[in-house]
Amino acid sequence: MNKLPTTTHLQFLILDMIGRHGIRPGLEIRVGLRAFGEGESASSFYQSMKRLEALGFVVGEDAPGDRAYRLTEEGKRRHEEALVFYRGRVAIP
């Protein structure tokens, strides 16, 4: 039996963007989200990132002019869990 991923679609998109690059500045993540029609204000976006940090999925680090994020081991596990689920339903390269 396949269970739905425990991440939301927005969390999955964020984890996927970070997971493909190792570490990613917040502004780049926000731009990437807009490509999927997920345009949040800066304050809403950074609140979402704080929630992901509180869940233990990402770690934020101060970077020049922004904050950069990387996945934790738990974030990598949740990302992989969602990838396996979605790959089983659609073709994802």
Secondary structure as a PSIPRED ss2 file (coil, helix, strand):
# PSIPRED VFORMAT (PSIPRED V4.0)

   1 M C   1.000  0.000  0.000
   2 N C   1.000  0.000  0.000
   3 K C   1.000  0.000  0.000
   4 L C   1.000  0.000  0.000
   5 P C   1.000  0.000  0.000
   6 T C   1.000  0.000  0.000
   7 T C   1.000  0.000  0.000
   8 T C   1.000  0.000  0.000
   9 H H   0.000  1.000  0.000
  10 L H   0.000  1.000  0.000
  11 Q H   0.000  1.000  0.000
  12 F H   0.000  1.000  0.000
  13 L H   0.000  1.000  0.000
  14 I H   0.000  1.000  0.000
  15 L H   0.000  1.000  0.000
  16 D H   0.000  1.000  0.000
  17 M H   0.000  1.000  0.000
  18 I H   0.000  1.000  0.000
  19 G H   0.000  1.000  0.000
  20 R C   1.000  0.000  0.000
  21 H C   1.000  0.000  0.000
  22 G C   1.000  0.000  0.000
  23 I E   0.000  0.000  1.000
  24 R E   0.000  0.000  1.000
  25 P E   0.000  0.000  1.000
  26 G H   0.000  1.000  0.000
  27 L H   0.000  1.000  0.000
  28 E H   0.000  1.000  0.000
  29 I H   0.000  1.000  0.000
  30 R H   0.000  1.000  0.000
  31 V H   0.000  1.000  0.000
  32 G H   0.000  1.000  0.000
  33 L H   0.000  1.000  0.000
  34 R H   0.000  1.000  0.000
  35 A C   1.000  0.000  0.000
  36 F C   1.000  0.000  0.000
  37 G C   1.000  0.000  0.000
  38 E C   1.000  0.000  0.000
  39 G C   1.000  0.000  0.000
  40 E C   1.000  0.000  0.000
  41 S C   1.000  0.000  0.000
  42 A H   0.000  1.000  0.000
  43 S H   0.000  1.000  0.000
  44 S H   0.000  1.000  0.000
  45 F H   0.000  1.000  0.000
  46 Y H   0.000  1.000  0.000
  47 Q H   0.000  1.000  0.000
  48 S H   0.000  1.000  0.000
  49 M H   0.000  1.000  0.000
  50 K H   0.000  1.000  0.000
  51 R H   0.000  1.000  0.000
  52 L H   0.000  1.000  0.000
  53 E H   0.000  1.000  0.000
  54 A H   0.000  1.000  0.000
  55 L C   1.000  0.000  0.000
  56 G C   1.000  0.000  0.000
  57 F C   1.000  0.000  0.000
  58 V E   0.000  0.000  1.000
  59 V E   0.000  0.000  1.000
  60 G E   0.000  0.000  1.000
  61 E E   0.000  0.000  1.000
  62 D E   0.000  0.000  1.000
  63 A E   0.000  0.000  1.000
  64 P C   1.000  0.000  0.000
  65 G C   1.000  0.000  0.000
  66 D E   0.000  0.000  1.000
  67 R E   0.000  0.000  1.000
  68 A E   0.000  0.000  1.000
  69 Y E   0.000  0.000  1.000
  70 R E   0.000  0.000  1.000
  71 L E   0.000  0.000  1.000
  72 T C   1.000  0.000  0.000
  73 E H   0.000  1.000  0.000
  74 E H   0.000  1.000  0.000
  75 G H   0.000  1.000  0.000
  76 K H   0.000  1.000  0.000
  77 R H   0.000  1.000  0.000
  78 R H   0.000  1.000  0.000
  79 H H   0.000  1.000  0.000
  80 E H   0.000  1.000  0.000
  81 E H   0.000  1.000  0.000
  82 A H   0.000  1.000  0.000
  83 L H   0.000  1.000  0.000
  84 V H   0.000  1.000  0.000
  85 F H   0.000  1.000  0.000
  86 Y H   0.000  1.000  0.000
  87 R H   0.000  1.000  0.000
  88 G C   1.000  0.000  0.000
  89 R C   1.000  0.000  0.000
  90 V C   1.000  0.000  0.000
  91 A C   1.000  0.000  0.000
  92 I C   1.000  0.000  0.000
  93 P C   1.000  0.000  0.000
